[in-house]
Amino acid sequence: MLFCMVIWLRPNLVVHCVLSKPSYMVSKEGRTAGVLDNYAEGQKYAEHSLRKLETHVRRLISSSIRPALENPLNFARIYLPDLLPTVDRVVYLDSDLVVTDDVARLWSVPLRGSRAIAAPEYCAANFTKYFTDEFWSDPAMSRRTFEGRRGRPCYFNTGVMVMDLAKWRAGDYRERIERWMEVQRERRIYDLGSLPPFLLVFAGDVEAVDHRWNQHGLGGDNVRGSCRSLHPGPVSLLHWSGKGKPWTRLDEGKPCPLDHLWAPYDLYVRGKRTALIDS
Ligand SMILES: *[C@@H]1O[C@H](CO)[C@@H](O)[C@H](O)[C@H]1NC(C)=O
């Protein structure tokens, strides 16, 4: 079984296949700047087809409420089916999370029917607030978008997704997401980056995964990034989504209580520049 994960080294992004043994090194300065320390890995990345997609996606990106969300590599998940033409299933994971369980269990969730994405769904979250009045006040857009979906459109977090790349390619989902990004450039129908176009295309058609696979929001909200505690229930994955990041808060000496769980897995190991990921 070849299965790949994407690790986003701010802002470098590396496709990490579990069967391979990559070693990424970062210095403390390089970590925040997203620069790999070991030249050979960096060179491989420079030649990667992802670089070409960066140029392509850059013209589609609109401003958002958090500049970090405008990084082209934030949109790389849309291009995984193109980047990995021989792979049929992938687990996409953001770089601001720690998996505390066997990720193969997430990888093997069944995706029924034509569903191309599996992720924890949050139907109690206020779905309305992910889109602007411009979107909701246009019935042609807001009503028609979610018509014919299997379920009620609910929020899901795009930082943890099981993606069936074969169904994705068959459904032309890349084009559908890019079309929404073009609408956004004209009409400002949402405020965040890569998440809303995913909601527009997939909400209501997502295979629901147990919430344990995305204990999200540990980075606080999108504006202030205040401390948050865990949601009730078991934890297979800790996700510092939101504005506050544990590496920043730890560096500043002002960590939130849960940030200590991040510390042992930081790519920058204090006082030691060694191979940091070696699966
Ligand atoms: C959901 O969010 C919208 C837009 O921010 C707001 O107008 C509405 O009152 C909210 N609904 C609930 C139930 O909180």
The ligand as an SDF file (V2000), in Angstrom:
LIG
                    3D

 14 14  0  0  0  0  0  0  0  0999 V2000
  -25.1960   32.6190   12.1520 C   0  0  0  0  0  0  0  0  0  0  0  0
  -24.3430   33.5860   11.5830 O   0  0  0  0  0  0  0  0  0  0  0  0
  -25.0390   34.6370   10.9180 C   0  0  0  0  0  0  0  0  0  0  0  0
  -24.0190   35.4910   10.1730 C   0  0  0  0  0  0  0  0  0  0  0  0
  -22.9230   35.8140   10.9780 O   0  0  0  0  0  0  0  0  0  0  0  0
  -25.8610   35.4150   11.9310 C   0  0  0  0  0  0  0  0  0  0  0  0
  -26.5560   36.4530   11.2960 O   0  0  0  0  0  0  0  0  0  0  0  0
  -26.8380   34.4330   12.6020 C   0  0  0  0  0  0  0  0  0  0  0  0
  -27.5490   35.1080   13.6130 O   0  0  0  0  0  0  0  0  0  0  0  0
  -26.1170   33.2570   13.1810 C   0  0  0  0  0  0  0  0  0  0  0  0
  -27.0770   32.2620   13.6430 N   0  0  0  0  0  0  0  0  0  0  0  0
  -27.0430   31.6960   14.8320 C   0  0  0  0  0  0  0  0  0  0  0  0
  -28.1010   30.6860   15.1130 C   0  0  0  0  0  0  0  0  0  0  0  0
  -26.1860   31.9710   15.6620 O   0  0  0  0  0  0  0  0  0  0  0  0
  1  2  1  0
  1 10  1  0
  2  3  1  0
  3  4  1  0
  3  6  1  0
  4  5  1  0
  6  7  1  0
  6  8  1  0
  8  9  1  0
  8 10  1  0
 10 11  1  0
 11 12  1  0
 12 13  1  0
 12 14  2  0
M  END
$$$$
